[in-house]
Amino acid sequence: MGSTVIDLANVLIAHINAFWGWATTGSAGAPPL
């Protein structure tokens, strides 16, 4: 696969950032899971 721990961490961080961006903008629509 070639995915490193850093790659997985970056993806996780991106999802967390997207979730907080959604949560802090009035929670419009479905959460970006």
PyMOL Python script that loads the backbone (N, CA, C, O; Angstrom):
from pymol import cmd

cmd.read_pdbstr("""\
ATOM      1  N   MET A   1       0.839  -1.203   0.000  1.00  0.00           N
ATOM      2  CA  MET A   1       0.000   0.000   0.000  1.00  0.00           C
ATOM      3  C   MET A   1       0.871   1.249   0.000  1.00  0.00           C
ATOM      4  O   MET A   1       0.594   2.198  -0.733  1.00  0.00           O
ATOM      5  N   GLY A   2       1.914   1.255   0.811  1.00  0.00           N
ATOM      6  CA  GLY A   2       2.838   2.379   0.816  1.00  0.00           C
ATOM      7  C   GLY A   2       2.458   3.495   1.781  1.00  0.00           C
ATOM      8  O   GLY A   2       3.162   4.501   1.868  1.00  0.00           O
ATOM      9  N   SER A   3       1.358   3.331   2.503  1.00  0.00           N
ATOM     10  CA  SER A   3       0.947   4.384   3.431  1.00  0.00           C
ATOM     11  C   SER A   3       1.819   4.347   4.681  1.00  0.00           C
ATOM     12  O   SER A   3       2.004   3.295   5.293  1.00  0.00           O
ATOM     13  N   THR A   4       2.341   5.488   5.044  1.00  0.00           N
ATOM     14  CA  THR A   4       3.161   5.562   6.249  1.00  0.00           C
ATOM     15  C   THR A   4       2.320   6.092   7.399  1.00  0.00           C
ATOM     16  O   THR A   4       1.194   6.547   7.204  1.00  0.00           O
ATOM     17  N   VAL A   5       2.875   6.026   8.585  1.00  0.00           N
ATOM     18  CA  VAL A   5       2.168   6.533   9.760  1.00  0.00           C
ATOM     19  C   VAL A   5       1.894   8.021   9.596  1.00  0.00           C
ATOM     20  O   VAL A   5       0.838   8.513   9.993  1.00  0.00           O
ATOM     21  N   ILE A   6       2.849   8.736   9.012  1.00  0.00           N
ATOM     22  CA  ILE A   6       2.681  10.173   8.803  1.00  0.00           C
ATOM     23  C   ILE A   6       1.534  10.437   7.839  1.00  0.00           C
ATOM     24  O   ILE A   6       0.741  11.356   8.047  1.00  0.00           O
ATOM     25  N   ASP A   7       1.445   9.628   6.777  1.00  0.00           N
ATOM     26  CA  ASP A   7       0.352   9.797   5.820  1.00  0.00           C
ATOM     27  C   ASP A   7      -0.990   9.597   6.514  1.00  0.00           C
ATOM     28  O   ASP A   7      -1.920  10.379   6.320  1.00  0.00           O
ATOM     29  N   LEU A   8      -1.083   8.550   7.320  1.00  0.00           N
ATOM     30  CA  LEU A   8      -2.335   8.271   8.027  1.00  0.00           C
ATOM     31  C   LEU A   8      -2.663   9.390   9.007  1.00  0.00           C
ATOM     32  O   LEU A   8      -3.825   9.769   9.155  1.00  0.00           O
ATOM     33  N   ALA A   9      -1.642   9.917   9.676  1.00  0.00           N
ATOM     34  CA  ALA A   9      -1.857  11.004  10.625  1.00  0.00           C
ATOM     35  C   ALA A   9      -2.361  12.248   9.907  1.00  0.00           C
ATOM     36  O   ALA A   9      -3.252  12.938  10.402  1.00  0.00           O
ATOM     37  N   ASN A  10      -1.788  12.537   8.735  1.00  0.00           N
ATOM     38  CA  ASN A  10      -2.218  13.707   7.974  1.00  0.00           C
ATOM     39  C   ASN A  10      -3.671  13.583   7.557  1.00  0.00           C
ATOM     40  O   ASN A  10      -4.418  14.560   7.604  1.00  0.00           O
ATOM     41  N   VAL A  11      -4.078  12.385   7.148  1.00  0.00           N
ATOM     42  CA  VAL A  11      -5.474  12.163   6.763  1.00  0.00           C
ATOM     43  C   VAL A  11      -6.387  12.351   7.970  1.00  0.00           C
ATOM     44  O   VAL A  11      -7.445  12.973   7.868  1.00  0.00           O
ATOM     45  N   LEU A  12      -5.972  11.810   9.108  1.00  0.00           N
ATOM     46  CA  LEU A  12      -6.775  11.937  10.323  1.00  0.00           C
ATOM     47  C   LEU A  12      -6.917  13.395  10.726  1.00  0.00           C
ATOM     48  O   LEU A  12      -8.010  13.838  11.078  1.00  0.00           O
ATOM     49  N   ILE A  13      -5.823  14.142  10.679  1.00  0.00           N
ATOM     50  CA  ILE A  13      -5.846  15.560  11.022  1.00  0.00           C
ATOM     51  C   ILE A  13      -6.761  16.323  10.077  1.00  0.00           C
ATOM     52  O   ILE A  13      -7.505  17.208  10.501  1.00  0.00           O
ATOM     53  N   ALA A  14      -6.705  15.978   8.791  1.00  0.00           N
ATOM     54  CA  ALA A  14      -7.556  16.656   7.816  1.00  0.00           C
ATOM     55  C   ALA A  14      -9.029  16.411   8.134  1.00  0.00           C
ATOM     56  O   ALA A  14      -9.849  17.322   8.011  1.00  0.00           O
ATOM     57  N   HIS A  15      -9.370  15.191   8.540  1.00  0.00           N
ATOM     58  CA  HIS A  15     -10.761  14.876   8.876  1.00  0.00           C
ATOM     59  C   HIS A  15     -11.193  15.625  10.131  1.00  0.00           C
ATOM     60  O   HIS A  15     -12.318  16.118  10.211  1.00  0.00           O
ATOM     61  N   ILE A  16     -10.300  15.709  11.106  1.00  0.00           N
ATOM     62  CA  ILE A  16     -10.610  16.430  12.342  1.00  0.00           C
ATOM     63  C   ILE A  16     -10.819  17.911  12.045  1.00  0.00           C
ATOM     64  O   ILE A  16     -11.758  18.524  12.554  1.00  0.00           O
ATOM     65  N   ASN A  17      -9.942  18.486  11.221  1.00  0.00           N
ATOM     66  CA  ASN A  17     -10.077  19.896  10.861  1.00  0.00           C
ATOM     67  C   ASN A  17     -11.380  20.142  10.120  1.00  0.00           C
ATOM     68  O   ASN A  17     -12.049  21.148  10.357  1.00  0.00           O
ATOM     69  N   ALA A  18     -11.750  19.223   9.217  1.00  0.00           N
ATOM     70  CA  ALA A  18     -12.994  19.368   8.470  1.00  0.00           C
ATOM     71  C   ALA A  18     -14.184  19.294   9.424  1.00  0.00           C
ATOM     72  O   ALA A  18     -15.151  20.040   9.274  1.00  0.00           O
ATOM     73  N   PHE A  19     -14.112  18.396  10.402  1.00  0.00           N
ATOM     74  CA  PHE A  19     -15.211  18.246  11.363  1.00  0.00           C
ATOM     75  C   PHE A  19     -15.376  19.508  12.191  1.00  0.00           C
ATOM     76  O   PHE A  19     -16.497  19.975  12.390  1.00  0.00           O
ATOM     77  N   TRP A  20     -14.274  20.065  12.677  1.00  0.00           N
ATOM     78  CA  TRP A  20     -14.362  21.272  13.493  1.00  0.00           C
ATOM     79  C   TRP A  20     -14.804  22.463  12.663  1.00  0.00           C
ATOM     80  O   TRP A  20     -15.513  23.343  13.153  1.00  0.00           O
ATOM     81  N   GLY A  21     -14.381  22.489  11.391  1.00  0.00           N
ATOM     82  CA  GLY A  21     -14.834  23.561  10.504  1.00  0.00           C
ATOM     83  C   GLY A  21     -16.340  23.499  10.341  1.00  0.00           C
ATOM     84  O   GLY A  21     -17.012  24.530  10.311  1.00  0.00           O
ATOM     85  N   TRP A  22     -16.877  22.270  10.232  1.00  0.00           N
ATOM     86  CA  TRP A  22     -18.320  22.082  10.095  1.00  0.00           C
ATOM     87  C   TRP A  22     -19.023  22.456  11.392  1.00  0.00           C
ATOM     88  O   TRP A  22     -20.060  23.119  11.379  1.00  0.00           O
ATOM     89  N   ALA A  23     -18.453  22.027  12.505  1.00  0.00           N
ATOM     90  CA  ALA A  23     -19.086  22.232  13.804  1.00  0.00           C
ATOM     91  C   ALA A  23     -19.127  23.706  14.197  1.00  0.00           C
ATOM     92  O   ALA A  23     -20.024  24.136  14.923  1.00  0.00           O
ATOM     93  N   THR A  24     -18.159  24.472  13.719  1.00  0.00           N
ATOM     94  CA  THR A  24     -18.081  25.876  14.125  1.00  0.00           C
ATOM     95  C   THR A  24     -18.760  26.807  13.132  1.00  0.00           C
ATOM     96  O   THR A  24     -18.713  28.026  13.294  1.00  0.00           O
ATOM     97  N   THR A  25     -19.397  26.240  12.098  1.00  0.00           N
ATOM     98  CA  THR A  25     -20.083  27.085  11.116  1.00  0.00           C
ATOM     99  C   THR A  25     -21.589  26.847  11.176  1.00  0.00           C
ATOM    100  O   THR A  25     -22.279  26.941  10.161  1.00  0.00           O
ATOM    101  N   GLY A  26     -22.099  26.536  12.378  1.00  0.00           N
ATOM    102  CA  GLY A  26     -23.531  26.373  12.528  1.00  0.00           C
ATOM    103  C   GLY A  26     -24.005  24.967  12.242  1.00  0.00           C
ATOM    104  O   GLY A  26     -25.210  24.713  12.239  1.00  0.00           O
ATOM    105  N   SER A  27     -23.091  24.049  12.003  1.00  0.00           N
ATOM    106  CA  SER A  27     -23.445  22.652  11.757  1.00  0.00           C
ATOM    107  C   SER A  27     -24.456  22.512  10.627  1.00  0.00           C
ATOM    108  O   SER A  27     -25.440  21.783  10.755  1.00  0.00           O
ATOM    109  N   ALA A  28     -24.218  23.203   9.530  1.00  0.00           N
ATOM    110  CA  ALA A  28     -25.123  23.135   8.384  1.00  0.00           C
ATOM    111  C   ALA A  28     -24.853  21.875   7.581  1.00  0.00           C
ATOM    112  O   ALA A  28     -23.717  21.602   7.193  1.00  0.00           O
ATOM    113  N   GLY A  29     -25.908  21.110   7.336  1.00  0.00           N
ATOM    114  CA  GLY A  29     -25.738  19.895   6.549  1.00  0.00           C
ATOM    115  C   GLY A  29     -25.187  18.755   7.383  1.00  0.00           C
ATOM    116  O   GLY A  29     -25.115  18.845   8.609  1.00  0.00           O
ATOM    117  N   ALA A  30     -24.799  17.687   6.713  1.00  0.00           N
ATOM    118  CA  ALA A  30     -24.274  16.525   7.418  1.00  0.00           C
ATOM    119  C   ALA A  30     -22.806  16.736   7.767  1.00  0.00           C
ATOM    120  O   ALA A  30     -22.080  17.397   7.024  1.00  0.00           O
ATOM    121  N   PRO A  31     -22.368  16.184   8.883  1.00  0.00           N
ATOM    122  CA  PRO A  31     -20.958  16.315   9.269  1.00  0.00           C
ATOM    123  C   PRO A  31     -20.049  15.583   8.297  1.00  0.00           C
ATOM    124  O   PRO A  31     -20.388  14.489   7.845  1.00  0.00           O
ATOM    125  N   PRO A  32     -18.901  16.163   7.965  1.00  0.00           N
ATOM    126  CA  PRO A  32     -17.964  15.552   7.011  1.00  0.00           C
ATOM    127  C   PRO A  32     -17.192  14.393   7.628  1.00  0.00           C
ATOM    128  O   PRO A  32     -16.028  14.537   8.000  1.00  0.00           O
ATOM    129  N   LEU A  33     -17.845  13.260   7.731  1.00  0.00           N
ATOM    130  CA  LEU A  33     -17.166  12.093   8.284  1.00  0.00           C
ATOM    131  C   LEU A  33     -16.524  11.315   7.159  1.00  0.00           C
ATOM    132  O   LEU A  33     -15.893  10.285   7.402  1.00  0.00           O
TER     133      LEU A  33
END
""", "prot")
cmd.dss("prot")
cmd.show_as("cartoon", "prot")
cmd.util.cbc("prot")
cmd.orient("prot")
